[in-house]
Amino acid sequence: MMLGLIAALLLVVPASAYAQTQPAAAPAYTTNAEMTAIFTADQGDRDAGPRIDWAAVRPRDAARRARTRALLDSGALQSGDDFYHAAFVFQHGDAADDCLLAHTLAVVAIARGRRDATWIATATLDRYLQRIGQKQVFGTQYTRAPDQPWTQEPYDRALISDRLRAALGVPDQAAQDRKRQAMDAEYKAAGK
């Protein structure tokens, strides 16, 4: 009888110890349809390329950020998709804190399974750095003064290697240079 009890305990203890060492399954999160619609509208406003009417888009961006903030504060955003979408909305903010929040949202998106959110995480960090007067480090941000060519400056090109850029889904510096040249050509063709 005692031998049977010991044998039973030996079978139960390793099984329970094994169960404790296994990571818990990731919770299933539902994607918020309203957040998806906000993201779709945000991206749609940017489809016109050099012909974007910023006077019309900026108030819509502000309204989308306000609604996204309300969804975030209420706990309505749960999935990696939700946080990915919210990161894009907040990166279009005017304040440095909008960009920093966008970066944080992108990190949550990655943690919740959106591996492709690494690019928006890098872009929002670059945008935040620029907004606080520092050099961007990944090269994701392009700016242009009227009648001037596009630039990525200020840009610390030496801090992050092209290999690290690639690991994060960011084009290497040669590809960035080609993109900048193509943007110049597109705007020149549009008479901008």
Phi, psi and omega in degrees: 000310180296321179296321178295320179295317179297316180297319179296318179296321180296329178282324183283317184299311180296324180295318180288326177294320178297317180297326181288335182273347180278137179293145178291147178296141179296137180294148177275124180252141176271137178278134182280117183297325179294320179295320177299318179294321178298315179298315180299318177295318179302312181290325178298325178294345183256005182288341185282357179057233184291352182259017179296135176268090185296331178297330177273325185285320185304314178295325177292321176301315180298318179294320178295320177296318180298316181290322178296320178299317179297318178295318179297311182295331181276353182084012183284344179265124185229319189276164173303322177299316180302313183289326175299311180298316180296324178299317179296320181295315183286335178294341179271012178285168182271333188262153176303322180296329175299316181291322178293320175296317178302318178298315180297318178298322178295321178296319177296319178302317178298314181298334180260021168104356179271082183299330180286358177284359178297323180296313182293331176295319179289318182297320181289328175293315177301316182295319177300313180302316179297320182293335178261014174082021179251166178284139171291159185240342180259335180086028182273346187253131179239135178230162183207127171276154180307135178061023178237158176289160176293150178217159173249001183286148357285139188213118175274093185286344186268339188292315185251127180283160176297329176295319178291320175305312181300319179298335181258007178079021181256134178299151177289171186296326178295317178294323177297319178297318178296320179297316180299318178296319179295322177296318177301314181296318179297315181290324177295317179296328179276359180073026181261000000 
